[in-house]
Each structure stands twice: as structure tokens, then as C-alpha cells.
């Protein structure tokens, strides 16, 4: 089982690819990954089947959770319960987020 993860490399690779996120750990009881959005890039995610925590590495904008906007900033964390609509939006600079699921990323 892999123990170390180079999240900086994943963010760099994301900027070259078609997807704006990369799940680097996907186990039965936990999943983790990184998300990168360029300024004003659309977040197209759908609600997940597991609870989720987001940690903002860098960037600005908003996280809409269940119809309510939360201003995001570096160093803040946000909880999203399973099956709740949520989306990042309004970032004027690159947004980098680490995410954790309470189960597998499906």
C-alpha cells in the first residue's frame, strides 16, 4: 500500500489534463484527493455518497453548500454531508483544495 503522496505533482498534472481533480487514495473507509480550479473554471461535481471535508490550500471564491455560499480562504476547512449539493465558484485566482471522503470516492 502506498504511504506517501506528492500532492504538488498531482496539482501540476491536473493543470495539463482534462479533469480538475485527482483522487490519490481510494480505500473502503477513506478517500483523499486534490482539486484544482483555474480562475472562473466551472466545478461540475455532483453530490457524493460519503461525507466530505475540504481543506483550502490556496485560492479564493465561494463554496456553495445546500444553497448557501461560504467565502473560502487559505487554511480553512469545510464539511459537506453526503448527498448534499455543493460547488466551488467565483474564484479569481487558482484554487487548490485537498478533499477527504468518509468512504470510497465513487
N, C-alpha and C positions, 0 to 999 in steps of 0.2 A: 504494500500500500504506500502511495506517495505521501510524504510528510511535509515537504516544502513546496511553496507555490510562488512563482515570480509574477506578482500582480502587475508590476510595471511593464513587463514584457507583454502580458495579456492586453493591457490598455493600448500599447503601441500596435499590436497585431490587430486589434479591433478597428483602429483608425484606418487600416489598409483593407479591411474586409467589408462584407455586406451586412453582417449582423452588428448591432450596437452593444451586445453583451456576450459574456463568455462564462459559463459555469465550469469552474475548475475542480470542484469537489461535489460528488453526487452519490451519497450513500443512503441507506434506508431511513436513517433518523436525522440526517442533516445534509444540506446542500449549501454551497457558497460560490460566489462568482463576482465578477466586476461588470459594471455597466458604464459606457461612455457615450455621452451625447454631445455632439457639436452644437454651437450656438443655434438655437431655434429648431434643432432637429426634432422630429416627432417621435414620441415614445408610444409605441403601438402595443404594449403588453396588455394582456387580459388578466382577470383575477386568477389567483393561484389556489391550489388545493391545500396549501400549507400556510401557516402563519409565516410572516417575513419581517426581518429587521434590515433597514438600510442604514449604512454609515456613510456620510458625505465626506469624501477625501478632499475634493476641491470643486469649486464652482458655485453657482448661484441659481436663482429661479424659485420654482414652487413645486411642491408635491401635493397633488390633489388626492385626498383620501375620502372616499364616500361622499364626494360633492363639496368638500371643504378644502380650501387652499391653505397650505402651511408654507411659509417662507423658509427656504433651506439655506444653510450656510455650512462652511467647513467645520468639521468636528462634531456636528450634530448627528443624532441617530433618531430614527423614526420607526414605529411599529405599525404594521399593517396586518390585520386579522385575515385569515383565509376567506376566500370568496368575496372580498370587498374590492370594488373598482378603485383603481389608483393609477396615476400617471404623473410623470415629471413634465414640466412645461415652463416656458418663459425664461430659460437660461440664456444669458447674454455672453457667457464665456463657456469654455469646455467644462462639462460636468462629469466627474468621476465618482462612482459610488461602489462600495462593496456591499453585497447583499448576502443574507443568510436565511435559509428556509428551515423550518422545523421538521421537514421531511424531504423526500426527493423532489428535485426540480423536474416536473413532468410537463 
